[in-house]
């Protein structure tokens, strides 16, 4: 297991860790034994378009290289893209203290001072939630709902939504897509998103306006009152139907001709701004505000909108979007930088998996889906190398492919498209992670400053960390025969490689990463969990200092004071079969000899905190940790609970559990049945607040005694 600590290290200081490293004997510097041959990162530069004509020429040429018989991809790719568009879940309590507010917890975010969207926020005086399309404001003193605002029709209540809050302004992020619940009727309502709705919380909640992008939501970050919204869009090109008897080569030729004729409007990201009265203005990103790396595909646009919640409704019409001809699926932010990464292979078509009936889909203990904070137990990803590109028939002599002119290949970095008579098809992209950095240190629109790439695929945003002018990024590279993980160190201003340490978890893949100051922790797993500690003080010569092998793995790592880490994941047998949720306390004070001090284990269980760190609460003042827990008995899943633990300097012990009332039997027949499972936990004063689909429960921190139940009517 390799453990990597995130950039948020309020209680575990980088100085203390550095001193420990200096006092500890380290292994020889350089790449670890068995590491793969270093891969050149390439020369990725920025090029801005000079205008719409320049932009159209470059995009047509780039996109023509990617088109195939089914357009940009295959039918199974289009299907999987839709089904996999569920947003990355985020959890938090609103940041910022109001005068007289009781002491309270805030969102468990990656970086201190950088807020992340989630389904609940608090400022100590109020708890703001968005649940099933309804925003609610709860007064923490009276424990009463003081405001309610319905934002979508009941048929759309299943659509996921999150919140960002600054003062008396809330931004509700409907990300669109999501998973249609079991039991849904044939009459399906369209998704209400993506849509970003600003709400005034100063009195009875009311809508101030919204932005609706033509694309898919990636993620968002907020620094102060300024929100950066990241959206991905694809060219709006309608490819012709060549008929059932057409060959793949003929389809490709016709699609290439269509791309060659597509107007600039097909690529320019569009969005609509709606005011409080419902009046809508349609806009598009200007050509002069679109840039691109030296190498790009022309099949995706990445757009960043900027909203200052402190400006109220006026910010909606001044979102100042900028775009990059690139793709993106993971967002990481600091106070001055916004990083967006993508792995082209992630979206490459793979064999369609068989449909599983509902009664066959019940997960075995620990077999949960992966998300922003961790990896799915026992479910190995389909090796990208097994992907087989569409087979293309040889091009008959009379079937020529219309070449698309490339005005300046050296400037655009885009090779000329296939010439007449060629039988080329879209080439499977390499397994590497592209990284794009935006400067967000100044108010207003961000500045696109650099692009780069590293071999392999990262797990989530915790695989990234900016520290003292460098970006650390952990990835796993897989081949047909094996896999290995590496931590790369890049210059933040250019994203050029400075150093690397590889050979981590041979034959395994990364399950969690955390960076704390000059130290990195990475967890890899297949049958046993090696815990690697990395010395990153010298960016040019990072090295492994220690390793701990134990069964199971940690899918999320959290700092817990000097020399201590909390790991949440799954215990496993020596053969690698997951057995249930485990919470471990690690002593990493000696970087050369990490050890586990204590472990809590719950058989046949799983926790959302394994893949979504927002579901984890650690209240350092009392050493209280809270996480959702679902336990299975045979084929029946028990009601979800919040597991409450006491973690001190040497041990993890169970304090108790909190459960919410089960829904009335009639609720199970609804379009989207209510889930009594607890999703989030918040500390406000001496009380623990827990959130589920059904409502809010308030319990005493001292003994978990019930104090109030606030149902969501």
N, C-alpha and C positions, 0 to 999 in steps of 0.2 A: 504494500500500500504506500502511496506517496501522498503525503499531506502537504497542501499548500495553503498558507494563510492569506486571507484577503487583505486588501489595503486598509480596511477599517480596523485599526488597532488602538483603541482608546485606552484599554487597560494594560495591554502588553506593549511596552515601549520598544522602539527600535534600538535605543541606546543600550537598554539592559540586555537585549539579545546580542547586540554586537560585542559587548563586553564578554558575554558568555562564549561567543565564538573565538575571541582572542585568547581566552584562557583554556581553550580546548584543542587537543591535537586533532588535526583534520587529515582526511585521506588525500592522496596525491592529487594535484590539480589536473584539470583537463577532462575530456570525455571519459565516461565510465566504461569499464570493460564490456565488450559486446555491443557497444553503440554502433548504430548504422553509420555508413560513410556520410560525412557532412554534405548537405545539399546547398548549392548556391542559391541565394534568395532572389537573385534577379535584379534588374534595374527598373524599378517602377517609378516613373516620374509623372508630374502633373502637367496637363496641357489644357488651357482654357479655349473654348470656342470663341471665334471672333464675331460670329453672328449666326443667324438662322440657316443661311445657305451652307456655311462651313459645317455647322452641326448636322444638317441633314445628310450631307455627303458622307461624313464620318460614320453616322449611325446606320445608314443604308449599307455601307460597305461592311461594317462589323457584323450587323445582323444577318447579312447574306451568308456569312460563313457559318452561322449557327442553324440556319433553317434546314428542315428535313421534310420527309413525306407527310409528317403530321404537324407541320408548323414548327414552333419552338418546343420540341419534345415529342412525346407520344401520348395517346389517350390515357394510359395509366399514370403518366406524369401529371397531366392536368387534374386527374381525379385525386391523386395523392396530395397535390399541392392544396387543393380545396380542403381535404379532410385533415391535413396537418397544419392548417392555419390557425388552430387554437392558440390564443395568446400565451405568452409566458406569464404565469400567475405572479402577482406581486403582493406583498403584505406589508402594512405599515400603520403607524399612528401619525397624525399630522405633526409636522415639526413646527417649532416656534412656540414660545411660552407667552401667554397673555398675563397681564398683571393680575396677581391674586390667584392664579391657577395652581391647583395642587400639583405636587411632584408626580410625574407620569412618564411612562415609557414612550419611545418613538419607534418608527419603522426600523426593522432590522435590515439596514441597507449595507451595500458593499463598502461605500466610502462615506465617512462622516461629512455631513454638510451637503450631501447630494441625495435628495429625496427620490424615491421610486414609487410608481403607482401601486396602489393596493385597494382592497375592498373595504378597508376601515381606516380612519384617521382620527386623531384626537389632539386637542390643544390643552387638555386637562379640565377645561370647563365644559367642553362639548365632545361628544362622540359622533362622528359623521360616518355613515355607512351607505353603500349602494348595494342593493340586494334585489335580484329579480326585477331589475329595471326601475326600482324605486329608491330615491335618495331620502334618508331620514336623518334628522338632527335630534340628539338626545342630550338633555341637560344632566350633567353628572351629579349635581347637588340634589336635585329632586328625583333623579332617575326616571324622568318622564320624557316621552317623545314631544318635542316642541315644534317640529316642522316636518312636513312630508311633501315630496314632489315626485309625481309619476312621470317618468321620462320616456317610456315606450308602451306600446299596447300590450295587453296581457299575453297575447299569442307570441310575443317576442321576448317574454320575460326570461327565457332560458339563455339569452345571449350574454356573454361575459362582459363585465364592466369593472373598471377600477377608478380610483380617485387620486387626485393631487389637491392639496388645500394650502392656501396662503392667506392668512387673515380671514376676511369675510368673503373670499372668493374660492370656489371649488371648481375644478375641471374634471368632468366625468368622461372617461375614455371608454367608449364602446369600440372594442377592437374588431368586431365582426367575426364571422366564422363561428368557431366553437364546435362542440360536439352535440349533436341532436340527441336528447335524452331518450332512453328506452321507453317504450309505451307511447311514443308520439304518434298522433293520428296521421292519416294520409294527407290531410289538409295542413300543409306546412306554411308558416309565415316566414317571409324573407328576413334575413338578418338585418338589424337596425344599424349596422356599422360597416366600415369604421366611421365613427363620428365623435367629435370632441365638443362637448357642451359645457359652456361656462355658466355657473350658477351663483347667484347672490345669496349669501347666508346671513345678511345683516338683520333680516326680519323673517317673515315667512319665506322659505326658499322660492326663488323665481329664476327662470331662464333668462340669461342676458344675450345669448346667441350661440352659434355653433360654427364649426368648420367641418366640412365633409370632404375628405380627399377621395380622389378616384384612384384607389390602390388598396394596399393592405397594411395594417398597422404592424410595426415592428416593435417599438418600445418608446419610452419617454423618460426624461430625467428633469429634475427641477433643482436649481441652485438659487437660493433666495426666493424671489417671487417669479423668476423667469423659467419657463418650461420650454424644453426642446422636444419636439415631436418628430419621430423618425418614421417615414412611410416608404414603402417599396411599391413601385408600379411597373407594369409591363406594357410593351407597345400595343396599342389598340388597332390591330391589323386583323381583318377578317379574311382568312385564307379560303380560296375557292374549293368547291367540292368537285373533285376530278372524277367522281363516279366509282362504283364498286370494282370495275375492271381495270382501273388505272394501276400501273406499276408504281413502286416506290420512287423510281427514278423520275417518272412523269410528274408525280405529286411534288417532288422536290423542285423540279424545274418550274412548275407553275407557282409554287410558293416563293421561289427566288424572284420570279418576275413580279409578284405582288409586292414583295419587300422593296424592289427597285422603284416602284411607283408610289410607295406610301408617302404621304405628306408629312411635314414636320409636326403637325398636330397629333399624329399617331404616337409620337414619343413624348411630347411635352407634358409633364405632370399637370393634371387639372385638379381643381378644388372649388368648392362652393362655400361662401360665407353667408350665413343667415342671421338676421338680427332678431331682437326680441319680438318684433311684430310679425315675423315670418317672411319678410322680404329677403330674397336671395340674389346674390351677385355671383356670377360664374367667372372664374379666372384661371390662368395657367402661368406656370413659371416662365419667366422671360428667357429667351435663348442666351442672352449675355450673362445669365446667372446659373448657367449649366456648365460644369467642367467635366473632365474625364481623366482617368489615369492614362499612362502611355499605352497600356494594353487593356482592352475592354471588349465586351461581346455585343453591345447594342441591344441586348434583350431585357435589360432592366434599368430602372432609374431609382436612385436613392434620394429622397427629399427630406430636408429638415425645416420644419416650421418653428418659429419662435413666438411665444406668447408671454407677455408680462402680466400676470394675474393682478398685480397692483394697479394696472391701468384700467381694469374693468373691461366693459364691452368694446371699448375703442381698440383694444389689443387684437381683436379678431380680424379686423380689416387691415392690420399692420403686421401680419405674421411674417412678412419678409422671407418667403421660402427661397432656399437655394437647392440645387440638385447636382448630383454626380452620376455619370453614366456607369453605374456599378450596382451590385446586389448587396443585400445585407440581411442578417438574421439574428445577430447578437449585438447588444448595446452595452457599453461600459462607459461611465462618466466620472470625471473628477471636477474640481472647482473651476478648472481652466481648459479641460479637454473633453471632447466627446468622441469616443471610438465606436465605429461600426464595423463588424467583421462578417465575412460570409465564406462558405465553402461551396464552390460551384458543384462539386460532386454530390453534395447533400441533396440537391434538387434534380440530379440526373436520374432518368427513368430506371426503375428496378423491377424485377419480376413482380407482378401483382400477387399479393398474399391472398390466400383463400379466405372467403367470408366466414366468420365464426358466429354461429347462432348464439343468442343471448345465454341459453343455459350452459353453453360450452365456454363462455367468456369469463366466468368467475375466476379471478386470479388466485393462484395458490399463495400461501403466506409470503409476503415480501415482494411478490411480483407486481410491482407498481410501475406506472408509466414514468418516463423521465421528463424533466422539465428544466427550469432555469437554475435549480440549485443542486442537482445530483444526477445519478445515473440509475437506470432501471435494473434491479437485481436479476441476475440470471438470464437476462434477455440480451444476448450478444447482437450488435447491429449487423445487418447484412453487409459482408465485406464489399467495399466499393469495387474491388477488382473483379467480383463476380458479375458485375453489370455488363450486359451485352448490348452494344449499340444496335440500332435497327439495321437489319440486313438490307443492302441496296443491290438491286439487280444491275448488271452491266448496262451502261447507257447505249441504246441503239444509235447507230450513226446518225439517223435522221432526227434524233431527239437531242437537240443542242440546249445547253444551259446558257441563258442570257447572262453575260458577264455584267457585273455592277461596277462602274468605274470607281477607283480609289484615287482621289486627286493627289494625295501625298502620303504614301505608305510610311515614310520615315517619321512624318509628323504625327500621324494618328496611331502608329504602332499596329495597324490592322493590315494583315496581308491581303493580297488580291483574292477575290472569291474564285471558286472553281471555274475553269475555262470550259469552252464547249467540248463535249465529248468526255469529260472527266466523270469518274464514278465516286467522287469524294462524298462523304457523309459527315454530319457533325461529329467531331472528335470528342471522346469522353474527356472532360477536364481533369487535370491532375488532382491528386489528393493534397491540397494545400489550402491554407487559410489566408484570405485577403483581408487586409486591415486598412481602414480609412480613418484619418484623424481630422477633426474639426477643432478649431480654436474658438472657445466660448468664453474667453476671459473678459471680453468687452460686451456692453449692452447691444441689443439688436441682433441682426442676422449673424450666424457663426461664419467663420472663415475656413474654407477647405484648404488644408496646408500640406497634407502628405498622404501617400498610399504606399503600402508594402505588402509583402507576403512571406509566409513561413510554411515549411512542409507540415503535413498532417492536419488533423482536425481538432479544434478545441471543444471542450465540454460545455462551458457556459461562461457567463461574465466573470466568474471568480477565477477563470483561467487567465485573466488579464489583470495587470497591476502597474500603474505608473508610479515611479519612485525616483526622485532626484534626477529628473531629466531623461529617464529611461523607461521603456515599456517592457515588462516581463510578460511572456506569453507561453503557456504550457499546452502542448498538443500531443496527440497520439497518431503515429503513422502506421498503417497496416499494409501488409503484403499478403499474398496468397498463403504464405507459410508461417508468418509470425507478425508480431507487432512490437512496438517500442515507443516510449514517450520521451520527450525532450522539452526542456525549458530554454527558450531563446530570449536574449536580451537585445533590444533594439533602441536606437536613439529616438527619443520621442519627437524631435523636430523633423527628422528625415525618414524615420522608420527603416533605416539601414541597420544591418546586423552588426552587433558589437561582440557578442559572445554566446556560447551555448553550453549546456550540460545535458548529455543524453544517456542512453542506455538504461533508462528507468523503466522497471516493470517489463522485462523481456517476456513476450508472449501474453501480455496483459494489456488492459487499457485503463485510462484515467477514470476514476470515480469521483474524485474531489480534489480541489486545489485551493490553497490559501497562501497569500503573501502577507507578511507582517514586517514592514520596514525592510531591512537587509536580509531577511530570512524567508525561505519558501518551504512550503509543505505540499507534497503531492501524494495522493492515494491511488494506487493501482490495484486491480483485483482480477483474479480468475478463479483460483482455488484458495489461496491465502492472501493476506493483505500486508504487503510490505509498506511500512511508513518511512518515507524518505525525508530527511531534513537537508535543506540546501543552503549553502553560504553564498549569498549574492552581493557581498560587499564590493567585490571587484567585478564590474560589469563585463570586462573582457575575459575574465577567467572564473565564471561561476563553478561551483563544485558541490558534490554530495559529501556531507559530513557524517551522517548517521542513518541507520536503517533499523526498523523494528518489524518483525514478521509475526503476525497474529492471524487467527481465523476471522472471517467476516471482513467488513470494510466500513469506512465512514464515507457517507455521501455528502455530508456537509460538516465543515469545521468552523468552530467559533472560539475566539480568544476569551480566556477566563482568568486573567490576572497573570502576574509574573511567572513565566515558565509553564503555563498551563493552557491546554487546548481541550475543548469539548468536541467530541465526534458523534454525529448522529448517523446511523446507517442500519445495516443488517448483520446479525451474527450468521455464520455459515458453518457447515460441516467441513471436514478436511477435504472432501471432494468438491467443495464449492457450492453446495446447495444451501440456499438461504433458509433460515430457521425462524426469524422474527426480528423485531426492532431491538437494537442495542444502542445504548448511550454510554460512551467511554470518556474517562478523564485521563488525559495524557500529560506526563511530565516531560517537557521538552527544554527544561532549563539547561541541560547538558546536550548541545547539538550533536555530539558524537554518540550519545547513548539514550535515545528516546525510550520511554517505557510507559506502559499503561498502569495507572494506579488503581483504577476501579472501573467496574462495568455494571450497568443495569441492563437486564435482558427480559423481554416480554415475548414468550413463545407465540408463534402463529399470529404475528401482527405486522402492521406497517404504518408509517407516518408520512403525512404530506410534507413534513419538514425535510424528508430525505431528498426531495427534488425541488422544493420551494422554501428557501431560507426565511421568507417572510412569515411562514407559519411557526417559526421558532422564536421564543421569547426568553431572554436571559436578563434577569434583574440582579445586577452585581451587588447591590446594596445588601440584599438578604441571601444571595446565592441561590435564588429561585429560578428554575428553568421550567418552561411549559411548552408542550408540543402536542399536536393532535395525535390520537392513537386509535386505530381500527384493529379489532381482533376478530379472527375467524374461528368458528366452532363448526367443524365439518364443512358443509356447503353454505351455512348461514353466517352472515356477517353481523356481529353484535352492534349495538348502537355506538356511534363514535363518542369518544371521550377526550378530555384534555388531561394528559398525564402531567402531574406536578411533581417535580424533583427538587431535592435539596443537594446542592453541589458545593462542597467546601474545598479546602486545599488538598485533600487526600481521598475523598470518597464521593460516590454518587448514591443517594438513597431516595426511595419513593416516599413522598409526602401524602399523596392521595390522588383522586381523580375528580373531575367535574363533568357532569353529564347534563344534557338538555332534555326537556320533555319530548317524547315521541309525538309525531303529528297524528291528528285524528285519522281514523281509517278512510274517511272520505277524501283526504288529501292525496292518497295514493292513486286516485283515478284522474288526477289533473294532467294537463299536457306535460308539465315538468314537475314531478313529485318533489315535495320538500325533503331536504336532507337534514336530519337532526345532528349530523356529525359536526363537531366543532372545528372551525377553520382557523380562527385567530384568537390571540390572547393579548390583553393590555393591562398594565398596572397603572392605576390612578389612585394616588394617596395610599391608603391601607387596604385597597380592594383590588381584586382580580376580576376583570371583565372578559368574558368569553363570547365569541360570535359564531352563530350558525345561520342556516337558512330560516330558522324559526324565530330567532330573536337574540337578545342579549341577556346574559345571566351575570349577576354581580355576586361575588363570593368574598368572604373575609380572607385576607392573605395569611393570617395567623393559623387558622384551622379549616379553611375552605367552607365554613358555614354559609348557607344561603342568606343573601341580603336582599336580593330583588330579582324578579323575572320581568323582562320588558319584551313582550311578544311583538313580532312583526305582523300586523293585521293585513 
